[in-house]
Amino acid sequence: MSCSARWTVVDFDAVAEVPCPCGTSRRALADVAAFPGTVHRTTITGHAQAHYHRRLTETYYILECEPGAAMELDGQRVPVHAGVCVVIPPGVVHRALGRMTILNIVFPKFDPQDEILVDGPGPSSSCQL
């Protein structure tokens, strides 16, 4: 990461991967006081574990995904494809379905203590984009 008093540049390939309920994530900007959130590049390797956040809002921007990939939001299946953006407010139980790479913009800054895992996917229905 390169910084000055007025700007920051992040090379996500240089950010260490950490495990997450979805697969692996590279989380950036946690230590940049001037930015009120964090940005993650997350590789989702299959069906992620359902979870929610009490205070975090996540914004998933789908960079790439396999055919048939979807998000499950409060039990509702929403098909996704590259270029789709999904805003997930606090309290929404969610998980990714299928392999995908996303950019996740999180406000306020990501806190692993605010990631509450849920048993099972919950009831399911479908939604079309």
Phi and psi in degrees as a GROMACS rama.xvg file:
@    title "Ramachandran Plot"
@    xaxis  label "Phi"
@    yaxis  label "Psi"
@TYPE xy
-112.143  139.313  SER-2
-140.638  155.048  CYS-3
-136.37  -175.067  SER-4
-66.9463  -18.4992  ALA-5
-117.743  -11.1382  ARG-6
-151.45  162.647  TRP-7
-140.54  138.487  THR-8
-122.138  131.431  VAL-9
-117.778  129.115  VAL-10
-100.976  102.225  ASP-11
-61.705  -25.9527  PHE-12
-66.8899  -20.6237  ASP-13
-93.9924  -6.2171  ALA-14
-86.1596  133.034  VAL-15
-64.1874  139.188  ALA-16
-78.1768  143.215  GLU-17
-129.846  147.489  VAL-18
-70.082  149.073  PRO-19
-146.006  170.354  CYS-20
-61.288  -12.5107  PRO-21
-97.5742  -27.0869  CYS-22
156.2  -105.088  GLY-23
-134.372  151.394  THR-24
-138.049  145.606  SER-25
-112.592  110.676  ARG-26
-105.336  126.135  ARG-27
-124.224  159.688  ALA-28
76.953  9.39601  LEU-29
-61.7888  -30.4719  ALA-30
-97.9362  10.452  ASP-31
-100.883  102.814  VAL-32
-61.7734  -30.5651  ALA-33
-73.5553  -13.0092  ALA-34
-109.72  122.672  PHE-35
-79.9925  2.9204  PRO-36
-134.695  -163.575  GLY-37
-134.261  157.116  THR-38
-124.867  130.749  VAL-39
-123.959  139.012  HIS-40
-103.956  115.176  ARG-41
-116.331  132.146  THR-42
-102.866  115.195  THR-43
-97.9311  121.619  ILE-44
-94.8101  -4.68684  THR-45
173.262  -145.448  GLY-46
-75.5128  116.239  HIS-47
-74.4238  162.971  ALA-48
-79.471  132.979  GLN-49
-63.4363  138.868  ALA-50
-158.93  170.976  HIS-51
-146.942  172.665  TYR-52
-127.437  140.174  HIS-53
-77.0006  -33.5032  ARG-54
-131.53  -9.66677  ARG-55
-88.1895  141.136  LEU-56
-106.05  128.243  THR-57
-110.586  141.912  GLU-58
-122.425  111.901  THR-59
-93.5791  122.29  TYR-60
-109.038  118.26  TYR-61
-78.3981  113.573  ILE-62
-81.6249  -43.5558  LEU-63
-158.599  153.716  GLU-64
-160.489  162.277  CYS-65
-78.4851  156.917  GLU-66
-57.0547  139.773  PRO-67
84.8832  1.5217  GLY-68
-64.6255  152.605  ALA-69
-153.989  166.453  ALA-70
-110.327  143.634  MET-71
-109.08  119.038  GLU-72
-123.241  112.4  LEU-73
48.3575  42.4863  ASP-74
84.4228  -3.75155  GLY-75
-99.5831  127.193  GLN-76
-84.3916  124.39  ARG-77
-121.505  112.554  VAL-78
-61.4418  144.388  PRO-79
-132.636  162.257  VAL-80
-151.571  168.875  HIS-81
-53.6352  134.319  ALA-82
98.1165  -7.77418  GLY-83
-84.388  142.992  VAL-84
-119.837  132.221  CYS-85
-125.044  121.524  VAL-86
-96.9292  126.5  VAL-87
-120.9  99.1613  ILE-88
-72.7274  167.516  PRO-89
-54.6762  142.611  PRO-90
90.8671  -14.3698  GLY-91
-81.2603  118.673  VAL-92
-73.2032  128.112  VAL-93
-146.621  158.984  HIS-94
-164.92  154.227  ARG-95
-90.2179  145.383  ALA-96
-120.457  113.758  LEU-97
101.809  166.733  GLY-98
-76.1983  135.712  ARG-99
-162.379  161.661  MET-100
-119.588  129.067  THR-101
-127.446  157.603  ILE-102
-102.947  122.982  LEU-103
-113.776  116.51  ASN-104
-102.245  120.898  ILE-105
-118.118  130.35  VAL-106
-132.102  136.134  PHE-107
-66.5663  -164.815  PRO-108
-54.7411  141.669  LYS-109
-55.9018  137.096  PHE-110
-132.505  112.629  ASP-111
-60.9438  -22.0841  PRO-112
-71.5027  -13.795  GLN-113
-97.7653  14.4485  ASP-114
-104.711  101.151  GLU-115
-101.78  114.887  ILE-116
-77.5955  145.331  LEU-117
-121.234  136.839  VAL-118
-75.7476  125.669  ASP-119
74.2741  160.977  GLY-120
-81.0415  -14.6908  PRO-121
82.3781  -179.524  GLY-122
-64.3004  151.105  PRO-123
-125.503  140.322  SER-124
-143.023  176.634  SER-125
-119.546  154.056  SER-126
-140.396  140.664  CYS-127
-103.686  143.874  GLN-128
